[in-house]
């Protein structure tokens, strides 16, 4: 049975720049078969667009929370509209 793909948009605040956050997020995303992009924001946060099954997206966020010093995450979900083929770090 195939579940509908969702798109997660998240802004992650805390100690998330200069600590390998984006690279580790990419490892987790590939492991969970999630596609999307991740980039640093000028205000010190990190922005994520990720597509996958809801359970994979939840596991992705849980892994990030358990690995890094995150103060808070603003999260929203919507049906997938874009089509990413990989999970890439955007510079």
C-alpha positions as CSV (number, residue, x, y, z in Angstrom):
1,X,0.0,0.0,0.0
2,X,1.4,3.4,-1.0
3,X,0.8,6.4,1.2
4,X,0.5,9.9,-0.2
5,X,3.6,12.0,-0.3
6,X,3.7,15.2,1.7
7,X,5.9,18.2,1.7
8,X,7.4,19.4,4.9
9,X,8.5,23.0,5.3
10,X,10.5,23.6,8.5
11,X,12.5,26.4,9.9
12,X,14.9,25.1,12.6
13,X,16.3,27.4,15.3
14,X,19.2,26.7,17.7
15,X,22.8,25.7,17.2
16,X,22.3,24.5,13.7
17,X,24.9,26.4,11.6
18,X,28.6,25.5,11.6
19,X,28.0,22.2,13.3
20,X,27.4,19.8,10.4
21,X,23.6,20.0,10.7
22,X,22.9,20.2,6.9
23,X,25.3,17.4,6.1
24,X,23.8,15.1,8.7
25,X,20.3,16.0,7.7
26,X,21.2,15.0,4.2
27,X,22.4,11.6,5.5
28,X,19.2,11.0,7.4
29,X,17.1,12.1,4.4
30,X,18.8,9.7,2.1
31,X,18.4,6.9,4.6
32,X,14.7,7.6,4.9
33,X,14.2,8.1,1.1
34,X,13.3,11.8,1.5
35,X,13.8,14.3,-1.2
36,X,14.2,18.0,-0.9
37,X,16.6,20.9,-0.1
38,X,18.2,22.4,3.0
39,X,19.8,25.8,3.3
40,X,21.1,28.2,5.9
41,X,19.1,31.4,6.6
42,X,20.7,34.8,7.2
43,X,19.3,34.9,10.7
44,X,21.1,31.7,11.9
45,X,18.3,29.3,11.3
46,X,18.1,26.5,8.7
47,X,15.2,26.1,6.2
48,X,14.2,22.6,5.0
49,X,11.8,21.6,2.2
50,X,11.4,17.8,2.4
51,X,9.1,15.4,0.6
52,X,8.2,11.8,1.6
53,X,5.7,9.7,3.5
54,X,4.4,11.3,6.7
55,X,6.0,8.6,8.8
56,X,9.4,9.2,7.2
57,X,9.2,13.0,7.6
58,X,8.3,12.5,11.3
59,X,11.3,10.1,11.8
60,X,13.5,12.7,10.0
61,X,12.5,15.5,12.4
62,X,12.9,13.1,15.4
63,X,16.5,12.2,14.3
64,X,17.4,15.8,13.9
65,X,16.0,16.7,17.4
66,X,17.9,13.9,19.0
67,X,21.2,14.7,17.4
68,X,21.4,18.5,17.5
69,X,20.8,21.3,20.0
70,X,17.5,22.6,18.6
71,X,15.6,25.4,20.4
72,X,12.5,25.1,18.2
73,X,11.2,24.0,14.9
74,X,8.4,25.8,12.9
75,X,6.7,23.0,10.8
76,X,4.0,22.9,8.2
77,X,2.9,20.2,5.9
78,X,1.1,20.3,2.5
79,X,0.5,17.9,-0.4
80,X,3.7,17.6,-2.5
81,X,3.6,20.1,-5.4
82,X,7.3,20.3,-6.4
83,X,9.2,17.2,-7.5
84,X,12.7,16.9,-6.0
85,X,14.8,14.0,-7.2
86,X,17.4,14.0,-4.3
87,X,18.0,15.8,-1.0
88,X,20.5,18.6,-1.7
89,X,22.3,21.2,0.4
90,X,21.7,24.6,-1.2
91,X,24.5,27.2,-0.7
